[in-house]
Amino acid sequence: QVRLVESGGGLVQPGGSLRVSCVISGLTLDYYAIAWFRQAPGKEREGVACIEFSDGGTYYGDSVKGRFTVSRDKAANTVHLQMDNLTPEDTAVYYCAADYVPLGFKITTPQAMDADSYDYWGQGTQVTVAS
């Protein structure tokens, strides 16, 4: 059974930092890219960051470049999203998702940020940036 379980969301002040994590089970992760998406009320789901679990290649959405960092812990089957210099516009439910990547295939940033590419999703964790 495939499971993606997010944790670490919460309330943080503008300018602050937060790290959310996603523990994945039921997948051979070297064949997957793991991404973070977010969705705010009344807005479309937005790609935030992605990491190829096999080689650690990373991809970022334009709105978070330079502020967010995605990483993985292979031993723990976990992907982290470190979020710094947060603003109220970062308030959303954050979801992690898994996309199968054939061996030898290299994804592009548009593919990495396309929610329709992803096969498995977590339940989400709320991040609220407010004073």
N, C-alpha and C positions, 0 to 999 in steps of 0.2 A: 504494500500500500504506500503510495506516494504522499508525503506530508511536507508542507512548508509552514513553519511556525515562527511568526515574527514576535519580537519583544523589544522593550526599551523605550517605547513612546512615552510621552508625558507633556507637561507644561514647562516651557522655558521662556525666559525673558529675551526680548530683542537683543541681538549681539551675542547671545549665549551659544552654547554647544550642546549637542546631544548625539548619542550613538544608538542606533537601532541595529538589531541582529536578526538573522534568519537561519534557523536550523532546518536542514533538509534531510529527509530520510526516504528510502525506497528508490533512489536513483543512483546510477553509476556516474558520479558527478564529473568525471573527466570528459564526458560526452555532452556536457551541458554548459550553457551560459546562464548565469543567474543575474537577474536585474531587479532594480527597485523602480517602482512606479508610484505615483501619488495622485490622489483625487481630492480636490476641494469641493465643497458644496456648490452645485450649479455649474461646475466646470468639467471639461473632459479629462480623462485619465492622461497623465503626462509621464513620459519616460524621464527618469532622473539619472540613473547610473547603471552600468552593467559590467560584469567581470566574467571572462572566460575561465572556468574553473581549472582547466588543464594547464594553461600557460600564464594565467594571471593578466592577460590583456584587458584593458579597461576602456570604457566609453562613457561619456557624460553628456547630459542635456545642457544646452547653452545657458539656461537660467541658474545652473548650480556650479558651473566650471570655476575652479579656484576656491570654492567654499566647501564642497563635499568630496569625500574620498571613500571609494569602495575598496574592500579588501576581502580576502578569504583565508580561513583557517582550515587547511585540508584535513588535518587530523580530527577536527571536530565537526566536519561537514557543515560549516557555518560561514555565512557571508555577513560582513558588517558594513554599515554605512555611517561614517563619521560626518556629522553635519556641524559646520562652524559658521560663525557670523550670521546666525539665523535672523530672518526678518518675518514680520507677520504674513507676508506673501508665501512663506513656506508652510503655513498651516494647512494640513491635509491629513487624510488617512494614507499611510504608506504601506504598500504591498510589495512582497517579493514574489518573483515568478521565475520559472525555469523553462528554457528553450533548448531542444535537442540540436546539437551542432555536429554534423558528420565529421569523422576523423579527417584532418587535413583541410577542412573548410574554414575559411576566415570570414567572420561576419563584418559588416560595415556599421558605422554609427547609426545610420537611418534604420537598419534592420534591428540593431540592438535596442533602439528606442520605440519600436513598433509593437504595441501591446498584442496585436493580432498574431504575432509570431510565437507567442508563448503558450505552452501547453498546460502548465500547472501553476496554480496560484495559492498563496496563503490567504489568511482571513483578514489581515491588515492590522496596523497599530496606529493609534491616533497621535499625531504630533501637533501641539498647539503652541504658537509663539505669540505671547502677549505680555503686557506689563500689568 
